[in-house]
Amino acid sequence: MSFLSVKDIHHVYFTKDTTTTALEDISLTIEEGEFISLLGPSGCGKTTLLSIIAGLLKPTYGEVVIEGKTIEKARSDIGYMLQQDYLFPWKTIEENIFVGLQIMNQETNQTRKNTLSLLEEIGLKGVEKAYPKQLSGGMRQRAALVRTLATNPKILLLDEPFSALDFQTKLKLEDLVSDTLKEYRKTAILVTHDIGEAIAMSDRIYLLSKSPGKVAKIFDIPENLRNEAPFDARQHPEYSNIFQQIWEELDRLETKFEH
């Protein structure tokens, strides 16, 4: 049995005058510890699919199962990291990273200690009493990652978490997140429009076509690339070859849609 199964997801948005099919017949499986990316043109339903996997949106039909449990029963197993950090500006970083523990009724001396230890491990020692506005964007995203990992979720959903950052910070955070998830053996799904990011971070990439969103192609990243840190993967000789393949496939999907 796969760790996570997305089975025959179909989703339609209804308004008073129209119906729009956002996703059609999406099925995929993920094993524990895998990192996969959802990549595709704007409007292909990447974020809709992530919201369904998170249990935030009920699909028109189809189901999501984590370790044999329906998503409704497995919500506590899911961590969500978004493009914006959504730290509470009136709370200190220390107070912010404990929010998830409080919501999930997991706050104990031990979980607080573990969370502060992770904050230090991720390079934020000494900012516990600072407020979000006193930190850079990259530091706030690191704090958001700590908050997400504090409740020990089994799967992390990452919705373009680096896209608001400058390129140098983004590259550093890719390495940091990748290392952290491997160290804690976390399963992750990344939504991104950045081909390079998807290649550098993933074990496998699902390329979605749009109108409606379907799985157009699956790219398995070679093991010698997967074993590299994201920054080093971008320098690997095979990287540009895979980039070119995905670029051409994306271009084909865009051209097909325009015609």
C-alpha positions in Angstrom: 0.0 0.0 0.0 1.3 3.4 -0.9 1.9 6.0 1.7 -0.4 8.5 -0.1 -2.9 7.8 -2.9 -4.7 10.3 -4.9 -7.5 8.4 -6.7 -9.5 9.6 -9.7 -9.8 13.2 -8.5 -12.2 15.3 -10.5 -13.1 18.8 -9.5 -15.6 21.2 -10.9 -16.1 24.9 -9.8 -19.7 26.0 -10.0 -20.9 29.6 -10.3 -24.4 30.9 -10.9 -23.8 31.0 -14.7 -21.0 28.6 -15.4 -19.3 25.4 -14.6 -15.5 25.0 -14.9 -13.8 21.7 -14.7 -10.5 22.4 -12.9 -9.2 18.8 -12.5 -10.0 15.6 -14.4 -9.1 12.0 -13.6 -6.0 12.8 -11.5 -4.4 9.8 -9.9 -0.9 9.5 -8.3 0.8 7.6 -5.6 3.6 8.7 -3.2 5.8 6.5 -1.1 7.0 7.6 2.4 10.0 9.9 2.3 9.5 10.9 -1.4 9.5 14.4 -2.6 7.3 15.1 -5.6 6.5 18.3 -7.5 3.4 19.4 -9.3 4.4 21.6 -12.3 2.4 23.1 -15.1 1.2 26.3 -16.7 -0.9 28.8 -14.9 -4.5 27.6 -14.5 -3.7 23.9 -14.6 -5.1 23.3 -11.1 -1.9 22.8 -9.1 -3.1 24.7 -6.0 -6.6 23.2 -6.3 -5.1 19.7 -6.2 -2.9 20.6 -3.2 -5.9 22.0 -1.4 -7.8 18.8 -2.0 -4.8 16.7 -0.7 -4.7 19.0 2.3 -8.4 18.3 3.0 -9.2 22.0 2.6 -11.3 21.4 -0.5 -13.6 18.5 -1.1 -13.3 17.1 -4.7 -16.4 16.7 -6.8 -15.4 13.1 -6.8 -12.4 10.9 -6.1 -10.6 10.5 -2.8 -7.2 11.0 -1.1 -5.9 8.4 1.3 -2.9 8.6 3.6 -1.7 5.3 5.1 -5.2 3.8 4.5 -7.0 6.7 6.2 -9.3 9.1 4.3 -8.0 12.7 4.3 -10.8 13.7 6.8 -9.3 11.4 9.4 -5.6 12.2 8.5 -5.6 16.0 8.6 -3.4 16.1 11.7 -0.8 14.3 9.7 -0.5 17.2 7.2 1.7 20.3 7.4 1.2 23.2 5.0 3.8 25.8 4.0 2.7 28.7 1.7 4.2 31.4 -0.4 3.7 33.9 2.4 4.9 33.0 5.9 1.7 34.1 7.7 3.5 34.6 11.0 1.4 36.7 13.5 3.1 40.1 13.6 2.1 40.7 17.2 3.7 37.5 18.4 7.4 36.8 18.9 9.1 34.2 16.8 9.0 31.8 19.8 5.3 32.4 20.2 4.7 31.9 16.5 6.5 28.6 16.2 4.4 27.2 19.1 1.0 28.1 17.5 0.6 24.7 15.7 1.4 22.8 18.9 -1.3 24.8 20.7 -3.9 24.3 18.0 -3.2 20.5 17.9 -3.1 20.3 21.8 0.5 19.0 21.5 2.2 21.7 23.6 4.3 20.1 26.4 7.7 21.0 27.8 9.2 18.4 25.5 7.6 19.5 22.3 8.5 23.2 23.1 12.1 22.1 23.7 12.1 20.1 20.4 10.8 23.0 18.5 13.3 25.5 19.9 16.0 23.0 19.1 14.8 22.8 15.5 14.8 26.6 15.3 18.5 26.6 16.3 19.3 23.8 13.9 17.8 25.8 11.0 20.0 28.7 11.8 17.7 31.0 13.8 19.3 30.8 17.2 18.9 34.1 19.1 15.7 35.4 17.3 13.2 33.8 19.7 12.2 37.1 21.2 12.2 39.0 17.9 9.1 39.9 16.0 8.5 38.9 12.4 9.0 42.5 11.1 12.6 42.4 12.5 13.5 39.5 10.3 14.3 39.1 6.6 11.9 37.3 4.3 14.1 34.2 4.2 14.4 34.1 8.0 10.6 34.4 8.3 10.1 31.5 5.9 12.6 29.4 8.0 10.5 30.2 11.1 7.4 29.2 9.2 9.0 25.9 8.3 9.8 25.3 12.0 6.2 26.1 12.9 5.1 23.6 10.3 7.4 20.8 11.4 6.8 21.4 15.1 3.6 19.2 15.1 5.6 16.4 13.4 3.4 16.0 10.4 3.8 13.0 8.2 3.5 14.9 4.9 4.4 18.5 4.0 2.5 20.4 1.3 4.6 23.3 -0.1 2.7 25.9 -2.2 5.4 27.9 -3.9 7.1 28.7 -0.6 10.2 30.3 -2.1 8.7 32.4 -4.9 8.5 35.7 -3.0 12.2 35.5 -2.1 15.2 36.9 -4.0 17.1 34.3 -6.0 20.1 33.8 -3.7 17.8 33.4 -0.6 15.6 31.0 -2.6 18.6 28.8 -3.5 19.8 28.7 0.1 16.3 27.8 1.4 15.9 25.1 -1.2 19.0 23.4 0.3 17.9 24.0 3.8 14.4 22.6 3.3 15.7 19.6 1.3 18.2 18.8 4.0 15.7 19.2 6.8 13.1 17.0 5.1 15.6 14.3 4.4 16.9 14.4 8.0 13.4 14.0 9.4 12.4 11.5 6.6 9.4 13.6 5.6 7.2 13.1 2.6 6.6 16.3 0.6 4.6 17.7 -2.3 5.8 20.9 -3.9 3.6 23.1 -6.1 5.8 25.3 -8.3 6.0 27.0 -11.7 9.8 26.9 -11.6 11.2 24.0 -13.6 14.7 24.3 -12.1 13.3 24.2 -8.6 11.2 21.1 -9.4 14.2 19.2 -10.9 16.6 20.2 -8.1 14.3 19.2 -5.2 12.2 16.3 -6.5 12.3 12.6 -6.9 9.5 12.8 -9.4 7.7 15.6 -11.2 4.0 15.4 -12.3 3.5 17.8 -15.3 -0.1 19.0 -15.5 -1.9 20.2 -18.6 -4.7 22.8 -18.2 -8.4 23.2 -18.9 -9.0 20.8 -17.3 -5.9 19.9 -15.3 -4.7 16.4 -16.1 -1.4 14.5 -15.6 0.2 15.1 -19.0 3.6 13.4 -18.2 5.6 12.1 -15.3 9.4 12.7 -15.1 11.5 10.5 -12.8 14.6 12.4 -11.7 17.7 10.2 -12.0 19.2 8.9 -8.8 22.5 10.7 -9.2 20.7 14.0 -9.3 18.4 13.1 -6.4 21.4 12.4 -4.2 22.7 15.9 -4.7 21.7 19.0 -2.6 19.4 21.2 -4.8 22.2 23.8 -5.4 24.6 21.1 -6.6 21.9 19.4 -8.6 21.6 22.6 -10.7 25.3 22.2 -11.6 25.0 18.6 -12.6 25.6 17.7 -16.3 22.2 15.9 -16.5 20.3 18.9 -15.1 20.2 20.9 -18.4 19.1 17.8 -20.3 16.1 17.2 -18.1 15.3 20.9 -18.0 15.2 21.0 -21.8 12.8 17.9 -21.9 10.4 19.5 -19.4 10.6 22.9 -21.1 9.7 21.4 -24.5 6.8 19.4 -23.0 5.5 22.6 -21.2 5.8 24.6 -24.4 3.9 21.9 -26.3 1.1 21.9 -23.7 0.9 25.7 -23.9 0.9 25.7 -27.7 -1.8 23.0 -27.8 -4.0 25.0 -25.4 -3.6 28.2 -27.5 -4.7 26.4 -30.6 
